[in-house]
Amino acid sequence: MSRAPQNRGLFDLSGKVAIVTGGNGGIGLGMAKGLADAGAAVIVAGRDAAKGEAAVKELRASGASSAFFAVNVTDAGSCRALVENATTKFGRLDILINNAGINIRKMPESYSAEEWHRILDVNLTGAFLCSQAVYPALRQAGGGKIVNIGSMMSLFGAAFAVPYAASKGGLLQLTKALATAWAKDNIQVNAVLPGWIDTELTRKTRREIEGFHQRIEARTPAGRWGEPRDLAGVAVFLSAPASDFVTGAAITVDGGYAAQG
């Protein structure tokens, strides 16, 4: 008689509730779809209500339970309200994907102080405030998962994206610090570092910089740009029981870009 598989449920998110900030498009929506396919109810959180509702409609069309809630991740009160709305509607909270982010591309000497602070506030402070807001709900649930979305700029310098690179580098240290602080509460905190992914934002860069698309393609061992769906699997892994002993880690999803000498 064959033995029953021992890994059943390792990637099952049935009954779990996830918040994905910036989940209304690109990488965020790709991860939201992965979580939904694994059985989670998914809250799309962001500032653009029209895009958020469109994403929710797409998730629901595939059979998922989903809702949109507005949030300004740079405001602690707004982050707490998001968590309150989520737990009121779905009864619990288990997963937070900190994906909201912005970038302004220019040479470092050209940034204003306001631009620097805006990028750091959204990308780094926003992830901290959202994590801080969900902590009581995750602890009450007996544990949970926080996934911070970094970047290749967490590892490499970029002349045209200094504040963005600083924010994404800081996100790695935030991930490690929260992982050590909250391990006692059975909360795992990890980071995902996407490579060059085909999204609305990167298409803008390719239009502005001649030959950029070809250079990235040639630099990537997989020989192609990533797609938002390429982030679905790692999002599920880091949100599921399969990663219960993984915390403080950073996983590159880049087609080998970071490994290429």
N, C-alpha and C positions, 0 to 999 in steps of 0.2 A: 504494500500500500504506500502510495507516495505521501510525503510529508507536506503539510500545509506551509505555504511560504511564510517566512518569519518577518518579512519587511512590510507586510500589509499595514497600511496606515501611516507609514513614514512620511509620505508626501500628501496626505489627506488633510485638507483644511475645512472639511465640513463642520459647520457650527461655529467657525471662527469669523471674527469681524475685523476688517482691515481698513485703515485710512491710508490713502495715497495722496500726498500733497503734490500739486502739479500733475494730477492724474488725468488731465483732460486731453492729452495728446502726446505724441512722440514716445520717449522712453517710459514716461509715467503711465500712459495708456497701455503700452505693451506689457508692463508689469501687472497692471490692474487686470488685464485679460487673463494673464497666467494665474493669478490668485483666484479669479472667478472660476476658471476652468477646474481648479483644484477643489472648489466647493465653498470658498469664502464669500461672505457678503462684503461688498466693496464700497467704501465711501470715497467718492472723488471730491477732493478739497482744492479750492483755488479761488481766484479773484474774478475770473471770467465766467459769469453764470451761463451764458449762451453755449460756450464750448463745454462747460461742465455738464450741462443737461444733455448735450449731444452725445458726450461720452457715456453718460448713464444710460441713455436710450440704446446705444450700441451694446453695452454690457447686458442690459435686460433682454435684448433681442436674442442673445445666446442662452438665455435661461437663468442668468445670474440675478441675485438680489443686490440692488445698488441704489445709491442716493447721492445727490450733490449737496454739499454744504459750503457756503462761502467762508473764506478765512484770509486774514492778513497775517502771514507767518511772522512778521516783524513786531506784532503786537501781542503781548502775553495774554491780555484779556480775550482777544479774538481766538487764540489757540485754546484757551480753557473753554470758551463757548463751543468751539468745534467738538471737543471731547464730550462735553455735556450733551450736545445735540446727537452725537453718534450713539452714546450709551442710552439716551432716552429712546431713540428709535429702534435700536437693535438689541438693547439689554446688556451689552457687554462690549469689551474692546480687547483685542488680542495682538494686533499687528499695526505698526506704524512704518510707512515707507516715506522717508524724508527726501522728496525728489524736487520740491520747488526750487527754482534757481533762475538767475538772470546773468547776462554777460554784456559788457560793452567793450568792443574791440578797438583799441588804439594804442599808440606807443605810450610808455609809462610817463613821460614828461608832459603828456597832454591831458591826463586825468585831472578833474577837479576833486577837491576834498569831498564834495557832495556825492560824486559818482563812486568814489572809493567806498564811502560809508554805505551807500545804497546796496552795492554788490555784496559787501561783507554782511550787512544786516539781513538780506534775504537768504543768502547761501549758507552762512554759518550761524549767525544768531538765530535765524528762523528755525534751523534744525534743532538747536538747543532748546528754544522755547516750546516747540512742539513736543520734544522728548520729555521735557519737564512737565508739560501739561498732561501727557498720557501716563506718566509714571504711576499715579495713584490707581488708575483703572487697571493697569497691567498687574500691579501688585495684588489688587483685589481679586483678579481673575486667577491668581496663583502663579503668574508668570506671563511672559510674552516675548515678542520679537520687535526690535527696532532695526531698520535697514537704512543706512545713510548712503545717498548716491553721490559718490565722488566723481572723479574724472581722471583721464590721463594726466591732466594738469596737477593732480595730487602728487604725481611722481616726477614730471618733467617741467622744466621752465618753458615759458612762452612769452616772447617779447611783446606780443600784441594782446596779452590778457593777464596783466600783472595782478590786479585785485581778484580776478576770478581764480587764478592759480593759488593765491594766498588763501582764499576762502576754502578751496578744495583741499589744500594741504592741511589747513586747520581742521577740516572735517575728519581727517584720519585720526588726529590726536583726540578730537572730541569722541570719536568712536571708541578708542582704546580706554579713555578715561571713564566714560559711561559704562563700558563693559566691566571694568574692574569694580566700579561703585555699586552696580546693580546685580552682579552675579548672585549675591546672597538672596536676592528676591526672585531668582529663576528667570531673569530677564536677560536675553542674549542680544547684544548690540554688535552689528557687523556693518561693513561697508562694501559697496559694489563700485568698481571703477570701470565705467564703460569706455571703450575706445571710440573711434570715430563712427558714429551712428547716423544713418540717413534720416534726418528729421528736418522740420521746417527751419530750425535755427542753423543747422549746418549747411543746408541748401543756400541760405543767404551768404554764408562765408564762401562757398564755392563760386557763387556768382560774382563776388567782389574780388576774389584772388585768382588770377589766371593760373591754370595748371594745378591748383590745389587738390582737386579731386584725384588727378592722376598720381600726384606725389604720395598721397595717403594710401591709395590702392597699391602702389609699388612698395611702400614701406611696410605694409601689413602682410605677414606670411600667408594668411588665408586668401589673399588676393582679391578681397572685396571689402566694401564698406559693410558695417553691421546694419541690422534692421531692428526696429523696436521689439519685434517678437523674439529676438535673440536674448533679451533680458528676462523673458518670462520664466525660464527654467531656474535661473539663479534666485529670482525673487521668491519662487515657491520653495526652493531648498532652504533659504535663510528664514523663511516664515513658518516652516513645518517642523514636526518632531525630528526629522532627519538631521537637523542641525543643533540639537539640544546641547551638544558638547562643543559647539563652535561659537566662540565669542571673542570680540576684539580683532577679528580677522578682516582683511581686505582682499576681495576677489576681483581680479581683472577679467573683463568680458570684452576682449579686444582683438580677437582673431590672431593673437600672438604679437601684437604691436609692441608691447612692453618687453617681450622676450627677445625681440630682434636686435642684434648687436649693431 
